[in-house]
Amino acid sequence: MARLLEVNNLKTYFFTDEGVVRAVNGVSWHLDEGETLALVGESGSGKSVTAMSILRLIPNPPGRIVDGTVLFEGKDLLKMSDSEMRSIRGNRIAMVFQEPMTSLNPVLTVGAQIREALQLHLGLDEDGANARAVELLELVGIPEADQRIKDYPHQFSGGMRQRVMIAMALSCNPKLLIADEPTTALDVTIQAQVLEIMARLATELNTAVLVITHNLGVVARYADRVNVMYAGEIVESGSAIEVFKRPRMPYTVGLMASVPRLDATEKVRLATIEGQPPLLIQEIQGCPFRPRCDWAIDKCATDHPELEEKEPGHWARCHRNPQTDERTRMPAGAAAAGN
Amino acid sequence: MTIQTQTQSSKAYESTVKHGETLVDVQGLKMYFPVTAGLFIQRKVADVRAVDGLDFKVTKGETLGLVGESGCGKSTTGRALLQLYRPTAGTVNFGGTELTKLKGTELRRFRRRMQMIFQDPFSSLNPRMSVGQIIGEPLAIHGLYKGAERRERIQYILQAVGLNPTFARRYPHEFSGGQRQRIGIGRALAVEPEFIVCDEPVSALDVSIQAQVINLLEDLQGQFGLTYLFIAHDLAVVRHISDRVAVMYLGRMMELADRNELYENPLHPYTKALLSAVPITDPELERKRERIILTGDVPSPLRPPPGCVFNTRCPIAVDECRERVPEWREMAPNHFVACHRV
């Protein structure tokens, strides 16, 4: 498969009154054509900032991409002019946001919003754009699409609005679809509808998908590969099957164990990751996960681990191996949350 | 976790209900919200049938999970139980006392025995009150623990929910989401309730923090002998924490059973679809699972469909389902279901 996107040493910092927040601190990864990659991690780990940086949608000030390259089909997006970038956004790279209510314009009909991209990027005329918009709505399973196209966003339910967003995102046959928590705001049965539609269309159109989520179940079902982020860095990367089966970074181990499983018949105590993620405003010595890690050794306090290939195609940023090494402290039970 | 022991307050109420007996008995519970029209003269034009006829019991010491999608009436049920909404019809018997008949002071006195934990740890704490004031307020309302005793009680509660007792002077904005949720739990716990309605208590939290709060709720249940009604939309979390689970759809209960029975042997087509829609966190297993994808959206509770409320999305609905409301039947011991096709 051909390489579609290559992110190298991307650093996005926010310059605030309190100091510099290193939201994304040197991430490198790639995405092949037609592939689905999941970016997982907790709030504040830098997942969304990574996505926004690719599309150059970081509000400046306070945010700025301070280093790195983002090669899309071989060209560096970070070096492009604003007008070049505009011709790519919504066309070659499209995005679906989390909140389907706030990401649609409430005073324009759904049809007008879908037609906009079609006329702008594909140069279709009014009628052509309208016909294509109806087709797109039918594609995402909106009944009576030729009538509904005249409706406003508030006349649609949450799940339908998110399907409209997907129709809009796929309207110009993008090579890359970035979906930032696409179903977090939706109910489970609607989540399943929306994700199945997204996955099916991406396969049909051979669109690569970068899905940002904290839902490990969604990753398990849809992702080919997964990148785990913590404190602005990628701490583990590999095929979804490998990462779920044999996580090589204690943070990933903790993340998997702290989620109750739907198929668990025994009532076991949930593992927890004690404490909080670090504030990204301070320079961090050693491994950022060390204070919360059950495998930490002295070296972790001083040496920042590199992202290393532990097994073919399976990378982790850790001095230890949680699969084989002994824990250096007992896993936390119900101890206090700390400060 | 070591918690300094504090004797129960001298004002502790005598609970008449023993462990394993029915604490809350709900019969025919209905909660309708009127929809009005007209500029000066408000006329009632319709009802939103948020909860439409529920029968269930909560046993002392257990956790009853209540699941369903947004708008199914699960939060309304919790609030109607606590009389935060006065039910349109039905009875809520709490340890022998009929709550729907209580008013004013009598009801307020009862509120000591039943508390609530809210979903949003940001909007449910008053930003102008210190943590000590937040936890102390219910004590003041119920006239419990005066002066130094109250300060001691607040510190004890903070410790019980895993926070540093010196935090009493701080304000909510100084805390993370998980810590705020602990404060909300502390506030509910302060007056020594026996029944707590937990309304989506972990939905707003990150997964690792979510696990901490779930473990805390389990610890407190063991320590204080609490009974929970645990409302959530995350089916995995509900399976984990509950002893029994009830599934709601459009204001009605579809199915109720012991946790493993419900998840391993669901009878109602809605329960089956709901369970199949949740992905399992195991890629190899998950990719082999069959999914039941429901078409369409939940109908409006203003105009629920006739017959079974699920018939518009049900893959196995027949004519009977569109005409007659299914009865609430006990198909196996402690396994209740409302469906004609079972």
HADDOCK unambig.tbl for C-alpha pairs under 7 A between the chains (distance, minus, plus):
assign (segid A and resid 42 and name CA) (segid B and resid 206 and name CA) 5.97 0.50 0.50
assign (segid A and resid 43 and name CA) (segid B and resid 206 and name CA) 6.90 0.50 0.50
assign (segid A and resid 187 and name CA) (segid B and resid 69 and name CA) 5.63 0.50 0.50
assign (segid A and resid 187 and name CA) (segid B and resid 70 and name CA) 6.68 0.50 0.50
assign (segid A and resid 188 and name CA) (segid B and resid 274 and name CA) 6.92 0.50 0.50
assign (segid A and resid 188 and name CA) (segid B and resid 277 and name CA) 6.17 0.50 0.50
assign (segid A and resid 188 and name CA) (segid B and resid 278 and name CA) 6.52 0.50 0.50
assign (segid A and resid 189 and name CA) (segid B and resid 274 and name CA) 6.07 0.50 0.50
assign (segid A and resid 189 and name CA) (segid B and resid 277 and name CA) 5.63 0.50 0.50
assign (segid A and resid 189 and name CA) (segid B and resid 293 and name CA) 6.99 0.50 0.50
assign (segid A and resid 189 and name CA) (segid B and resid 294 and name CA) 6.55 0.50 0.50
assign (segid A and resid 192 and name CA) (segid B and resid 277 and name CA) 5.52 0.50 0.50
assign (segid A and resid 192 and name CA) (segid B and resid 293 and name CA) 6.75 0.50 0.50
assign (segid A and resid 193 and name CA) (segid B and resid 293 and name CA) 6.22 0.50 0.50
assign (segid A and resid 216 and name CA) (segid B and resid 281 and name CA) 5.73 0.50 0.50
assign (segid A and resid 217 and name CA) (segid B and resid 279 and name CA) 4.60 0.50 0.50
assign (segid A and resid 217 and name CA) (segid B and resid 280 and name CA) 5.14 0.50 0.50
assign (segid A and resid 217 and name CA) (segid B and resid 281 and name CA) 4.41 0.50 0.50
assign (segid A and resid 218 and name CA) (segid B and resid 279 and name CA) 6.20 0.50 0.50
assign (segid A and resid 220 and name CA) (segid B and resid 281 and name CA) 5.54 0.50 0.50
assign (segid A and resid 220 and name CA) (segid B and resid 282 and name CA) 5.68 0.50 0.50
assign (segid A and resid 220 and name CA) (segid B and resid 283 and name CA) 4.15 0.50 0.50
assign (segid A and resid 220 and name CA) (segid B and resid 286 and name CA) 6.66 0.50 0.50
assign (segid A and resid 221 and name CA) (segid B and resid 279 and name CA) 6.52 0.50 0.50
assign (segid A and resid 221 and name CA) (segid B and resid 283 and name CA) 5.78 0.50 0.50
assign (segid A and resid 221 and name CA) (segid B and resid 286 and name CA) 5.78 0.50 0.50
assign (segid A and resid 221 and name CA) (segid B and resid 287 and name CA) 5.82 0.50 0.50
assign (segid A and resid 240 and name CA) (segid B and resid 283 and name CA) 6.83 0.50 0.50
assign (segid A and resid 241 and name CA) (segid B and resid 283 and name CA) 5.63 0.50 0.50
assign (segid A and resid 241 and name CA) (segid B and resid 284 and name CA) 6.74 0.50 0.50
assign (segid A and resid 244 and name CA) (segid B and resid 282 and name CA) 6.62 0.50 0.50
assign (segid A and resid 255 and name CA) (segid B and resid 208 and name CA) 6.27 0.50 0.50
assign (segid A and resid 258 and name CA) (segid B and resid 207 and name CA) 6.64 0.50 0.50
assign (segid A and resid 258 and name CA) (segid B and resid 208 and name CA) 5.73 0.50 0.50
assign (segid A and resid 258 and name CA) (segid B and resid 211 and name CA) 5.51 0.50 0.50
assign (segid A and resid 259 and name CA) (segid B and resid 207 and name CA) 6.46 0.50 0.50
assign (segid A and resid 260 and name CA) (segid B and resid 236 and name CA) 5.62 0.50 0.50
assign (segid A and resid 260 and name CA) (segid B and resid 237 and name CA) 5.80 0.50 0.50
assign (segid A and resid 260 and name CA) (segid B and resid 240 and name CA) 6.24 0.50 0.50
assign (segid A and resid 261 and name CA) (segid B and resid 236 and name CA) 5.50 0.50 0.50
assign (segid A and resid 261 and name CA) (segid B and resid 280 and name CA) 6.62 0.50 0.50
assign (segid A and resid 261 and name CA) (segid B and resid 281 and name CA) 6.81 0.50 0.50
assign (segid A and resid 262 and name CA) (segid B and resid 235 and name CA) 6.79 0.50 0.50
assign (segid A and resid 262 and name CA) (segid B and resid 236 and name CA) 4.29 0.50 0.50
assign (segid A and resid 262 and name CA) (segid B and resid 239 and name CA) 6.88 0.50 0.50
assign (segid A and resid 262 and name CA) (segid B and resid 280 and name CA) 6.20 0.50 0.50
assign (segid A and resid 265 and name CA) (segid B and resid 260 and name CA) 6.23 0.50 0.50
assign (segid A and resid 267 and name CA) (segid B and resid 240 and name CA) 6.27 0.50 0.50
assign (segid A and resid 270 and name CA) (segid B and resid 211 and name CA) 6.02 0.50 0.50
assign (segid A and resid 270 and name CA) (segid B and resid 215 and name CA) 6.79 0.50 0.50
assign (segid A and resid 271 and name CA) (segid B and resid 211 and name CA) 6.92 0.50 0.50
assign (segid A and resid 272 and name CA) (segid B and resid 208 and name CA) 5.73 0.50 0.50
assign (segid A and resid 272 and name CA) (segid B and resid 211 and name CA) 5.61 0.50 0.50
assign (segid A and resid 272 and name CA) (segid B and resid 212 and name CA) 5.75 0.50 0.50
assign (segid A and resid 273 and name CA) (segid B and resid 208 and name CA) 5.58 0.50 0.50
assign (segid A and resid 334 and name CA) (segid B and resid 1 and name CA) 6.61 0.50 0.50
assign (segid A and resid 334 and name CA) (segid B and resid 215 and name CA) 6.23 0.50 0.50
assign (segid A and resid 334 and name CA) (segid B and resid 216 and name CA) 6.54 0.50 0.50
assign (segid A and resid 335 and name CA) (segid B and resid 1 and name CA) 5.51 0.50 0.50
assign (segid A and resid 336 and name CA) (segid B and resid 162 and name CA) 4.21 0.50 0.50
assign (segid A and resid 336 and name CA) (segid B and resid 163 and name CA) 6.40 0.50 0.50
assign (segid A and resid 337 and name CA) (segid B and resid 162 and name CA) 5.88 0.50 0.50
assign (segid A and resid 337 and name CA) (segid B and resid 163 and name CA) 6.67 0.50 0.50
assign (segid A and resid 338 and name CA) (segid B and resid 163 and name CA) 6.73 0.50 0.50
